[in-house]
């Protein structure tokens, strides 16, 4: 993850507290999802950004997950994400999120 | 997880769902979006 974004997230945790924050990602590449999730939970895996060695423990969700979709206004979801959900392969995304949750 | 009332970080990707689209969705779900980014993962 971009070091600048890591710094911004770190500042938000300092300001709002990790318990009040949630990270929602939109990447379709399982590796990108894993890197993002790892960075905001257990620290920057590349050890180059402000979150290197910093365990924020933030909850991570994906915009394609049913748990997120069910909470979004259906019309908004359809207009913002519907086409992408239809054209991108969501199975690897859901599998990456499942692996992240079980700590695999 | 309940999104309503949470402060949300929308972390999109250029080749998939952009941060702005995620933010629109989260706002409609009752979350307060505090950061929006669209990264380029190469």
Backbone of each chain as nested JSON, in Angstrom:
{
  "chains": [
    {"id": "A", "residues": [
      {"number": 1, "name": "UNK", "atoms": {"N": [0.839, -1.195, 0.0], "CA": [0.0, 0.0, 0.0], "C": [0.88, 1.252, 0.0]}},
      {"number": 2, "name": "UNK", "atoms": {"N": [0.403, 2.237, -0.741], "CA": [1.08, 3.524, -0.838], "C": [1.42, 4.067, 0.566]}},
      {"number": 3, "name": "UNK", "atoms": {"N": [2.697, 4.411, 0.823], "CA": [3.085, 4.92, 2.155], "C": [2.268, 6.139, 2.595]}},
      {"number": 4, "name": "UNK", "atoms": {"N": [1.912, 6.976, 1.636], "CA": [1.109, 8.165, 1.968], "C": [-0.259, 7.754, 2.525]}},
      {"number": 5, "name": "UNK", "atoms": {"N": [-0.853, 6.741, 1.903], "CA": [-2.154, 6.246, 2.396], "C": [-2.01, 5.588, 3.764]}},
      {"number": 6, "name": "UNK", "atoms": {"N": [-0.903, 4.894, 3.966], "CA": [-0.667, 4.282, 5.283], "C": [-0.621, 5.36, 6.372]}},
      {"number": 7, "name": "UNK", "atoms": {"N": [0.06, 6.444, 6.055], "CA": [0.165, 7.537, 7.024], "C": [-1.182, 8.155, 7.328]}},
      {"number": 8, "name": "UNK", "atoms": {"N": [-2.004, 8.312, 6.279], "CA": [-3.335, 8.901, 6.462], "C": [-4.206, 7.994, 7.33]}},
      {"number": 9, "name": "UNK", "atoms": {"N": [-4.114, 6.688, 7.105], "CA": [-4.904, 5.737, 7.899], "C": [-4.437, 5.747, 9.362]}},
      {"number": 10, "name": "UNK", "atoms": {"N": [-3.145, 5.798, 9.55], "CA": [-2.586, 5.847, 10.913], "C": [-3.115, 7.091, 11.653]}},
      {"number": 11, "name": "UNK", "atoms": {"N": [-3.14, 8.224, 10.942], "CA": [-3.645, 9.463, 11.548], "C": [-5.123, 9.336, 11.925]}},
      {"number": 12, "name": "UNK", "atoms": {"N": [-5.901, 8.671, 11.055], "CA": [-7.339, 8.499, 11.333], "C": [-7.566, 7.613, 12.553]}},
      {"number": 13, "name": "UNK", "atoms": {"N": [-6.735, 6.6, 12.704], "CA": [-6.848, 5.729, 13.881], "C": [-6.519, 6.526, 15.145]}},
      {"number": 14, "name": "UNK", "atoms": {"N": [-5.498, 7.355, 15.053], "CA": [-5.138, 8.194, 16.209], "C": [-6.277, 9.148, 16.561]}},
      {"number": 15, "name": "UNK", "atoms": {"N": [-6.96, 9.653, 15.533], "CA": [-8.016, 10.641, 15.739], "C": [-9.33, 10.009, 16.211]}},
      {"number": 16, "name": "UNK", "atoms": {"N": [-9.723, 8.893, 15.58], "CA": [-11.059, 8.327, 15.836], "C": [-11.055, 7.048, 16.679]}},
      {"number": 17, "name": "UNK", "atoms": {"N": [-9.915, 6.376, 16.742], "CA": [-9.858, 5.098, 17.451], "C": [-10.183, 3.95, 16.517]}},
      {"number": 18, "name": "UNK", "atoms": {"N": [-9.419, 2.878, 16.6], "CA": [-9.597, 1.731, 15.699], "C": [-10.985, 1.121, 15.829]}},
      {"number": 19, "name": "UNK", "atoms": {"N": [-11.573, 1.191, 17.025], "CA": [-12.873, 0.537, 17.255], "C": [-14.012, 1.227, 16.5]}},
      {"number": 20, "name": "UNK", "atoms": {"N": [-13.782, 2.466, 16.05], "CA": [-14.836, 3.199, 15.337], "C": [-14.656, 3.175, 13.823]}},
      {"number": 21, "name": "UNK", "atoms": {"N": [-13.598, 2.55, 13.361], "CA": [-13.269, 2.586, 11.933], "C": [-13.481, 1.238, 11.259]}},
      {"number": 22, "name": "UNK", "atoms": {"N": [-13.769, 1.306, 9.964], "CA": [-13.819, 0.1, 9.142], "C": [-13.198, 0.447, 7.789]}},
      {"number": 23, "name": "UNK", "atoms": {"N": [-12.465, -0.498, 7.24], "CA": [-11.856, -0.301, 5.925], "C": [-12.633, -1.139, 4.914]}},
      {"number": 24, "name": "UNK", "atoms": {"N": [-13.088, -0.504, 3.844], "CA": [-13.795, -1.239, 2.793], "C": [-12.968, -1.128, 1.514]}},
      {"number": 25, "name": "UNK", "atoms": {"N": [-12.529, -2.266, 1.017], "CA": [-11.656, -2.291, -0.158], "C": [-12.457, -2.653, -1.411]}},
      {"number": 26, "name": "UNK", "atoms": {"N": [-11.868, -2.324, -2.57], "CA": [-12.572, -2.578, -3.821], "C": [-11.729, -3.298, -4.857]}},
      {"number": 27, "name": "UNK", "atoms": {"N": [-10.529, -3.709, -4.479], "CA": [-9.639, -4.364, -5.438], "C": [-10.214, -5.696, -5.902]}},
      {"number": 28, "name": "UNK", "atoms": {"N": [-9.905, -6.068, -7.15], "CA": [-10.373, -7.35, -7.671], "C": [-9.276, -8.406, -7.612]}},
      {"number": 29, "name": "UNK", "atoms": {"N": [-8.042, -7.955, -7.481], "CA": [-6.9, -8.871, -7.439], "C": [-6.729, -9.426, -6.02]}},
      {"number": 30, "name": "UNK", "atoms": {"N": [-6.795, -10.749, -5.859], "CA": [-6.677, -11.319, -4.511], "C": [-5.414, -10.889, -3.782]}},
      {"number": 31, "name": "UNK", "atoms": {"N": [-4.305, -10.746, -4.513], "CA": [-3.057, -10.342, -3.87], "C": [-3.161, -8.909, -3.342]}},
      {"number": 32, "name": "UNK", "atoms": {"N": [-3.792, -8.046, -4.135], "CA": [-3.974, -6.652, -3.703], "C": [-4.845, -6.587, -2.457]}},
      {"number": 33, "name": "UNK", "atoms": {"N": [-5.874, -7.432, -2.419], "CA": [-6.765, -7.476, -1.253], "C": [-5.987, -7.932, -0.021]}},
      {"number": 34, "name": "UNK", "atoms": {"N": [-5.188, -8.983, -0.209], "CA": [-4.425, -9.523, 0.922], "C": [-3.43, -8.496, 1.466]}},
      {"number": 35, "name": "UNK", "atoms": {"N": [-2.771, -7.789, 0.55], "CA": [-1.792, -6.784, 0.981], "C": [-2.489, -5.658, 1.751]}},
      {"number": 36, "name": "UNK", "atoms": {"N": [-3.62, -5.187, 1.213], "CA": [-4.348, -4.102, 1.876], "C": [-4.834, -4.544, 3.252]}},
      {"number": 37, "name": "UNK", "atoms": {"N": [-5.412, -5.748, 3.309], "CA": [-5.947, -6.251, 4.577], "C": [-4.831, -6.445, 5.601]}},
      {"number": 38, "name": "UNK", "atoms": {"N": [-3.726, -7.007, 5.144], "CA": [-2.617, -7.239, 6.072], "C": [-2.043, -5.917, 6.593]}},
      {"number": 39, "name": "UNK", "atoms": {"N": [-1.965, -4.934, 5.693], "CA": [-1.376, -3.648, 6.078], "C": [-2.157, -2.977, 7.204]}},
      {"number": 40, "name": "UNK", "atoms": {"N": [-3.493, -3.021, 7.129], "CA": [-4.298, -2.319, 8.139], "C": [-4.65, -3.187, 9.345]}},
      {"number": 41, "name": "UNK", "atoms": {"N": [-4.228, -4.442, 9.321], "CA": [-4.467, -5.287, 10.495], "C": [-3.153, -5.556, 11.24]}},
      {"number": 42, "name": "UNK", "atoms": {"N": [-2.186, -6.163, 10.527], "CA": [-0.961, -6.524, 11.24], "C": [0.263, -5.722, 10.843]}},
      {"number": 43, "name": "UNK", "atoms": {"N": [0.113, -4.791, 9.879], "CA": [1.241, -3.935, 9.532], "C": [1.696, -4.109, 8.089]}},
      {"number": 44, "name": "UNK", "atoms": {"N": [2.422, -3.142, 7.583], "CA": [2.901, -3.146, 6.201], "C": [3.818, -4.342, 5.95]}},
      {"number": 45, "name": "UNK", "atoms": {"N": [3.381, -5.304, 5.091], "CA": [4.21, -6.489, 4.844], "C": [5.525, -6.161, 4.139]}},
      {"number": 46, "name": "UNK", "atoms": {"N": [5.561, -5.013, 3.455], "CA": [6.795, -4.621, 2.749], "C": [7.762, -3.87, 3.671]}},
      {"number": 47, "name": "UNK", "atoms": {"N": [7.312, -3.528, 4.851], "CA": [8.143, -2.825, 5.851], "C": [8.758, -1.526, 5.326]}},
      {"number": 48, "name": "UNK", "atoms": {"N": [7.984, -0.768, 4.535], "CA": [8.517, 0.493, 4.021], "C": [7.688, 1.702, 4.46]}},
      {"number": 49, "name": "UNK", "atoms": {"N": [6.409, 1.495, 4.758], "CA": [5.531, 2.616, 5.077], "C": [5.4, 2.86, 6.568]}},
      {"number": 50, "name": "UNK", "atoms": {"N": [4.628, 3.886, 6.931], "CA": [4.408, 4.232, 8.34], "C": [3.747, 3.11, 9.16]}},
      {"number": 51, "name": "UNK", "atoms": {"N": [3.122, 2.143, 8.477], "CA": [2.478, 1.056, 9.217], "C": [3.379, -0.184, 9.357]}},
      {"number": 52, "name": "UNK", "atoms": {"N": [4.625, -0.066, 8.985], "CA": [5.564, -1.177, 9.191], "C": [5.664, -1.47, 10.684]}},
      {"number": 53, "name": "UNK", "atoms": {"N": [5.334, -2.703, 11.042], "CA": [5.408, -3.101, 12.448], "C": [4.302, -2.538, 13.33]}},
      {"number": 54, "name": "UNK", "atoms": {"N": [3.295, -1.896, 12.703], "CA": [2.189, -1.307, 13.461], "C": [0.926, -2.155, 13.274]}},
      {"number": 55, "name": "UNK", "atoms": {"N": [0.419, -2.723, 14.348], "CA": [-0.769, -3.579, 14.261], "C": [-2.018, -2.768, 14.601]}},
      {"number": 56, "name": "UNK", "atoms": {"N": [-2.672, -2.264, 13.558], "CA": [-3.872, -1.454, 13.794], "C": [-5.088, -2.316, 14.124]}},
      {"number": 57, "name": "UNK", "atoms": {"N": [-5.14, -3.508, 13.569], "CA": [-6.265, -4.405, 13.833], "C": [-7.599, -3.897, 13.319]}},
      {"number": 58, "name": "UNK", "atoms": {"N": [-7.586, -3.138, 12.23], "CA": [-8.846, -2.602, 11.7], "C": [-9.661, -3.7, 11.008]}},
      {"number": 59, "name": "UNK", "atoms": {"N": [-10.987, -3.646, 11.159], "CA": [-11.817, -4.596, 10.407], "C": [-11.794, -4.243, 8.918]}},
      {"number": 60, "name": "UNK", "atoms": {"N": [-11.755, -5.262, 8.072], "CA": [-11.7, -5.055, 6.62], "C": [-12.858, -5.783, 5.961]}},
      {"number": 61, "name": "UNK", "atoms": {"N": [-13.535, -5.092, 5.068], "CA": [-14.615, -5.702, 4.305], "C": [-14.366, -5.396, 2.827]}},
      {"number": 62, "name": "UNK", "atoms": {"N": [-15.029, -6.146, 1.95], "CA": [-14.923, -5.878, 0.515], "C": [-16.291, -5.457, -0.008]}},
      {"number": 63, "name": "UNK", "atoms": {"N": [-16.259, -4.508, -0.919], "CA": [-17.514, -3.964, -1.438], "C": [-18.357, -5.044, -2.143]}},
      {"number": 64, "name": "UNK", "atoms": {"N": [-17.738, -6.141, -2.592], "CA": [-18.484, -7.223, -3.244], "C": [-19.116, -8.198, -2.247]}},
      {"number": 65, "name": "UNK", "atoms": {"N": [-18.761, -8.104, -0.985], "CA": [-19.277, -9.07, -0.009], "C": [-20.757, -8.812, 0.277]}},
      {"number": 66, "name": "UNK", "atoms": {"N": [-21.489, -9.893, 0.436], "CA": [-22.931, -9.775, 0.677], "C": [-23.226, -8.944, 1.923]}},
      {"number": 67, "name": "UNK", "atoms": {"N": [-22.401, -9.077, 2.942], "CA": [-22.616, -8.348, 4.196], "C": [-22.579, -6.832, 3.978]}},
      {"number": 68, "name": "UNK", "atoms": {"N": [-21.783, -6.396, 3.017], "CA": [-21.727, -4.971, 2.686], "C": [-22.898, -4.614, 1.773]}},
      {"number": 69, "name": "UNK", "atoms": {"N": [-23.058, -5.391, 0.719], "CA": [-24.089, -5.133, -0.297], "C": [-25.473, -4.994, 0.337]}},
      {"number": 70, "name": "UNK", "atoms": {"N": [-25.754, -5.86, 1.316], "CA": [-27.077, -5.852, 1.957], "C": [-27.362, -4.561, 2.723]}},
      {"number": 71, "name": "UNK", "atoms": {"N": [-26.307, -3.835, 3.086], "CA": [-26.5, -2.612, 3.877], "C": [-26.548, -1.342, 3.011]}},
      {"number": 72, "name": "UNK", "atoms": {"N": [-26.203, -1.515, 1.736], "CA": [-26.158, -0.366, 0.82], "C": [-27.507, -0.214, 0.118]}},
      {"number": 73, "name": "UNK", "atoms": {"N": [-27.908, 1.036, -0.125], "CA": [-29.12, 1.307, -0.899], "C": [-28.984, 0.581, -2.244]}},
      {"number": 74, "name": "UNK", "atoms": {"N": [-29.926, -0.305, -2.582], "CA": [-29.791, -1.113, -3.808], "C": [-29.594, -0.278, -5.071]}},
      {"number": 75, "name": "UNK", "atoms": {"N": [-30.261, 0.864, -5.15], "CA": [-30.129, 1.715, -6.345], "C": [-28.722, 2.303, -6.436]}},
      {"number": 76, "name": "UNK", "atoms": {"N": [-28.17, 2.688, -5.294], "CA": [-26.813, 3.241, -5.265], "C": [-25.808, 2.146, -5.624]}},
      {"number": 77, "name": "UNK", "atoms": {"N": [-26.009, 0.963, -5.044], "CA": [-25.088, -0.142, -5.318], "C": [-25.089, -0.473, -6.807]}},
      {"number": 78, "name": "UNK", "atoms": {"N": [-26.273, -0.546, -7.368], "CA": [-26.403, -0.881, -8.78], "C": [-25.699, 0.154, -9.663]}},
      {"number": 79, "name": "UNK", "atoms": {"N": [-25.89, 1.425, -9.347], "CA": [-25.3, 2.477, -10.191], "C": [-23.791, 2.592, -10.017]}},
      {"number": 80, "name": "UNK", "atoms": {"N": [-23.294, 2.329, -8.812], "CA": [-21.863, 2.509, -8.537], "C": [-21.028, 1.256, -8.763]}},
      {"number": 81, "name": "UNK", "atoms": {"N": [-21.607, 0.107, -8.456], "CA": [-20.82, -1.13, -8.424], "C": [-21.407, -2.221, -9.322]}},
      {"number": 82, "name": "UNK", "atoms": {"N": [-22.68, -2.093, -9.662], "CA": [-23.394, -3.166, -10.364], "C": [-22.683, -3.676, -11.603]}},
      {"number": 83, "name": "UNK", "atoms": {"N": [-22.268, -2.755, -12.465], "CA": [-21.62, -3.172, -13.715], "C": [-20.301, -3.89, -13.443]}},
      {"number": 84, "name": "UNK", "atoms": {"N": [-19.532, -3.349, -12.501], "CA": [-18.235, -3.952, -12.172], "C": [-18.424, -5.326, -11.543]}},
      {"number": 85, "name": "UNK", "atoms": {"N": [-19.431, -5.45, -10.698], "CA": [-19.696, -6.743, -10.06], "C": [-20.06, -7.789, -11.113]}},
      {"number": 86, "name": "UNK", "atoms": {"N": [-20.731, -7.312, -12.173], "CA": [-21.178, -8.225, -13.221], "C": [-20.012, -8.635, -14.124]}},
      {"number": 87, "name": "UNK", "atoms": {"N": [-19.079, -7.718, -14.368], "CA": [-18.022, -7.985, -15.341], "C": [-16.748, -8.567, -14.71]}},
      {"number": 88, "name": "UNK", "atoms": {"N": [-16.516, -8.28, -13.446], "CA": [-15.312, -8.806, -12.795], "C": [-15.625, -10.16, -12.158]}},
      {"number": 89, "name": "UNK", "atoms": {"N": [-14.602, -10.969, -11.997], "CA": [-14.761, -12.277, -11.363], "C": [-14.729, -12.077, -9.839]}},
      {"number": 90, "name": "UNK", "atoms": {"N": [-15.883, -12.212, -9.199], "CA": [-15.96, -11.934, -7.76], "C": [-15.602, -13.14, -6.889]}},
      {"number": 91, "name": "UNK", "atoms": {"N": [-15.563, -14.338, -7.483], "CA": [-15.269, -15.536, -6.683], "C": [-13.889, -15.458, -6.015]}},
      {"number": 92, "name": "UNK", "atoms": {"N": [-12.819, -15.072, -6.751], "CA": [-11.5, -14.963, -6.088], "C": [-11.481, -13.888, -5.003]}},
      {"number": 93, "name": "UNK", "atoms": {"N": [-12.288, -12.845, -5.187], "CA": [-12.373, -11.78, -4.179], "C": [-12.946, -12.345, -2.886]}},
      {"number": 94, "name": "UNK", "atoms": {"N": [-14.058, -13.06, -3.021], "CA": [-14.714, -13.623, -1.829], "C": [-13.831, -14.669, -1.161]}},
      {"number": 95, "name": "UNK", "atoms": {"N": [-13.084, -15.42, -1.973], "CA": [-12.166, -16.424, -1.418], "C": [-11.024, -15.734, -0.657]}},
      {"number": 96, "name": "UNK", "atoms": {"N": [-10.514, -14.628, -1.223], "CA": [-9.431, -13.89, -0.548], "C": [-9.927, -13.335, 0.789]}},
      {"number": 97, "name": "UNK", "atoms": {"N": [-11.161, -12.849, 0.828], "CA": [-11.703, -12.315, 2.076], "C": [-11.933, -13.439, 3.087]}},
      {"number": 98, "name": "UNK", "atoms": {"N": [-12.356, -14.597, 2.587], "CA": [-12.567, -15.733, 3.497], "C": [-11.233, -16.153, 4.128]}},
      {"number": 99, "name": "UNK", "atoms": {"N": [-10.174, -16.213, 3.288], "CA": [-8.853, -16.589, 3.807], "C": [-8.352, -15.568, 4.823]}},
      {"number": 100, "name": "UNK", "atoms": {"N": [-8.597, -14.292, 4.528], "CA": [-8.181, -13.227, 5.454], "C": [-8.875, -13.4, 6.807]}},
      {"number": 101, "name": "UNK", "atoms": {"N": [-10.17, -13.753, 6.77], "CA": [-10.943, -13.876, 8.01], "C": [-10.502, -15.06, 8.862]}},
      {"number": 102, "name": "UNK", "atoms": {"N": [-10.134, -16.153, 8.193], "CA": [-9.725, -17.319, 8.972], "C": [-8.232, -17.283, 9.29]}},
      {"number": 103, "name": "UNK", "atoms": {"N": [-7.551, -16.244, 8.769], "CA": [-6.128, -16.096, 9.074], "C": [-5.267, -17.092, 8.363]}},
      {"number": 104, "name": "UNK", "atoms": {"N": [-5.727, -17.501, 7.162], "CA": [-4.99, -18.493, 6.383], "C": [-3.878, -17.825, 5.577]}}
    ]},
    {"id": "B", "residues": [
      {"number": 1, "name": "UNK", "atoms": {"N": [-20.715, -7.103, 9.813], "CA": [-20.477, -5.908, 10.628], "C": [-21.421, -4.775, 10.216]}},
      {"number": 2, "name": "UNK", "atoms": {"N": [-21.939, -4.095, 11.213], "CA": [-22.844, -2.972, 10.971], "C": [-22.045, -1.746, 10.501]}},
      {"number": 3, "name": "UNK", "atoms": {"N": [-22.412, -1.217, 9.334], "CA": [-21.704, -0.05, 8.79], "C": [-22.276, 1.26, 9.324]}},
      {"number": 4, "name": "UNK", "atoms": {"N": [-23.565, 1.247, 9.651], "CA": [-24.214, 2.478, 10.119], "C": [-23.514, 3.006, 11.372]}},
      {"number": 5, "name": "UNK", "atoms": {"N": [-23.137, 4.295, 11.326], "CA": [-22.496, 4.898, 12.481], "C": [-20.99, 4.742, 12.526]}},
      {"number": 6, "name": "UNK", "atoms": {"N": [-20.448, 3.898, 11.625], "CA": [-18.99, 3.706, 11.591], "C": [-18.331, 4.8, 10.755]}},
      {"number": 7, "name": "UNK", "atoms": {"N": [-17.085, 5.052, 11.055], "CA": [-16.281, 5.917, 10.208], "C": [-15.551, 4.998, 9.233]}},
      {"number": 8, "name": "UNK", "atoms": {"N": [-15.712, 5.272, 7.953], "CA": [-15.249, 4.312, 6.956], "C": [-14.125, 4.859, 6.083]}},
      {"number": 9, "name": "UNK", "atoms": {"N": [-13.208, 3.96, 5.769], "CA": [-12.117, 4.258, 4.844], "C": [-12.411, 3.49, 3.567]}},
      {"number": 10, "name": "UNK", "atoms": {"N": [-12.619, 4.217, 2.469], "CA": [-12.918, 3.594, 1.177], "C": [-11.628, 3.483, 0.389]}},
      {"number": 11, "name": "UNK", "atoms": {"N": [-11.185, 2.247, 0.216], "CA": [-9.896, 2.006, -0.425], "C": [-10.122, 1.283, -1.75]}},
      {"number": 12, "name": "UNK", "atoms": {"N": [-10.33, 2.066, -2.793], "CA": [-10.627, 1.473, -4.091], "C": [-9.381, 1.192, -4.899]}},
      {"number": 13, "name": "UNK", "atoms": {"N": [-9.64, 0.664, -6.097], "CA": [-8.524, 0.369, -6.991], "C": [-8.875, 0.81, -8.399]}},
      {"number": 14, "name": "UNK", "atoms": {"N": [-7.887, 1.32, -9.091], "CA": [-8.121, 1.892, -10.412], "C": [-8.698, 0.875, -11.395]}},
      {"number": 15, "name": "UNK", "atoms": {"N": [-8.23, -0.365, -11.34], "CA": [-8.686, -1.378, -12.294], "C": [-9.884, -2.168, -11.802]}},
      {"number": 16, "name": "UNK", "atoms": {"N": [-10.453, -1.765, -10.691], "CA": [-11.626, -2.462, -10.162], "C": [-12.63, -1.408, -9.707]}},
      {"number": 17, "name": "UNK", "atoms": {"N": [-13.035, -1.456, -8.447], "CA": [-14.006, -0.472, -7.949], "C": [-13.25, 0.73, -7.388]}},
      {"number": 18, "name": "UNK", "atoms": {"N": [-13.461, 1.923, -7.951], "CA": [-12.762, 3.116, -7.436], "C": [-13.266, 3.533, -6.064]}},
      {"number": 19, "name": "UNK", "atoms": {"N": [-12.425, 4.25, -5.343], "CA": [-12.764, 4.68, -3.991], "C": [-14.051, 5.488, -3.926]}},
      {"number": 20, "name": "UNK", "atoms": {"N": [-14.265, 6.339, -4.921], "CA": [-15.46, 7.195, -4.919], "C": [-16.744, 6.365, -4.975]}},
      {"number": 21, "name": "UNK", "atoms": {"N": [-16.724, 5.279, -5.755], "CA": [-17.906, 4.42, -5.861], "C": [-18.176, 3.719, -4.527]}},
      {"number": 22, "name": "UNK", "atoms": {"N": [-17.099, 3.272, -3.883], "CA": [-17.239, 2.631, -2.572], "C": [-17.815, 3.639, -1.572]}},
      {"number": 23, "name": "UNK", "atoms": {"N": [-17.298, 4.858, -1.627], "CA": [-17.742, 5.898, -0.69], "C": [-19.237, 6.184, -0.85]}},
      {"number": 24, "name": "UNK", "atoms": {"N": [-19.714, 6.254, -2.085], "CA": [-21.148, 6.487, -2.326], "C": [-21.975, 5.376, -1.678]}},
      {"number": 25, "name": "UNK", "atoms": {"N": [-21.521, 4.165, -1.853], "CA": [-22.239, 3.011, -1.288], "C": [-22.254, 3.088, 0.242]}},
      {"number": 26, "name": "UNK", "atoms": {"N": [-21.105, 3.385, 0.829], "CA": [-21.004, 3.386, 2.292], "C": [-21.835, 4.509, 2.902]}},
      {"number": 27, "name": "UNK", "atoms": {"N": [-21.867, 5.644, 2.221], "CA": [-22.686, 6.756, 2.715], "C": [-24.158, 6.351, 2.737]}},
      {"number": 28, "name": "UNK", "atoms": {"N": [-24.592, 5.654, 1.69], "CA": [-25.997, 5.221, 1.641], "C": [-26.299, 4.18, 2.717]}},
      {"number": 29, "name": "UNK", "atoms": {"N": [-25.247, 3.5, 3.184], "CA": [-25.427, 2.497, 4.246], "C": [-25.384, 3.134, 5.64]}},
      {"number": 30, "name": "UNK", "atoms": {"N": [-25.151, 4.446, 5.689], "CA": [-25.175, 5.121, 6.984], "C": [-23.818, 5.301, 7.63]}},
      {"number": 31, "name": "UNK", "atoms": {"N": [-22.754, 4.999, 6.892], "CA": [-21.408, 5.201, 7.432], "C": [-20.935, 6.617, 7.102]}},
      {"number": 32, "name": "UNK", "atoms": {"N": [-20.004, 7.096, 7.911], "CA": [-19.389, 8.392, 7.632], "C": [-18.029, 8.139, 6.981]}},
      {"number": 33, "name": "UNK", "atoms": {"N": [-17.907, 8.476, 5.726], "CA": [-16.668, 8.202, 5.003], "C": [-15.634, 9.277, 5.351]}},
      {"number": 34, "name": "UNK", "atoms": {"N": [-14.518, 8.846, 5.929], "CA": [-13.5, 9.796, 6.391], "C": [-12.261, 9.796, 5.509]}},
      {"number": 35, "name": "UNK", "atoms": {"N": [-12.2, 8.844, 4.583], "CA": [-11.038, 8.803, 3.673], "C": [-11.428, 8.057, 2.409]}},
      {"number": 36, "name": "UNK", "atoms": {"N": [-11.073, 8.621, 1.276], "CA": [-11.359, 7.975, -0.01], "C": [-10.081, 7.948, -0.827]}},
      {"number": 37, "name": "UNK", "atoms": {"N": [-9.67, 6.768, -1.236], "CA": [-8.472, 6.652, -2.07], "C": [-8.728, 5.632, -3.177]}},
      {"number": 38, "name": "UNK", "atoms": {"N": [-8.098, 5.869, -4.305], "CA": [-8.112, 4.879, -5.377], "C": [-6.659, 4.573, -5.69]}},
      {"number": 39, "name": "UNK", "atoms": {"N": [-6.265, 3.359, -5.341], "CA": [-4.873, 2.981, -5.535], "C": [-4.683, 2.299, -6.881]}},
      {"number": 40, "name": "UNK", "atoms": {"N": [-3.445, 2.232, -7.297], "CA": [-3.097, 1.519, -8.508], "C": [-2.18, 0.385, -8.084]}},
      {"number": 41, "name": "UNK", "atoms": {"N": [-2.709, -0.833, -8.127], "CA": [-1.914, -1.983, -7.69], "C": [-1.247, -2.602, -8.899]}},
      {"number": 42, "name": "UNK", "atoms": {"N": [0.064, -2.523, -8.961], "CA": [0.782, -3.108, -10.1], "C": [1.757, -4.148, -9.562]}}
    ]}
  ]
}
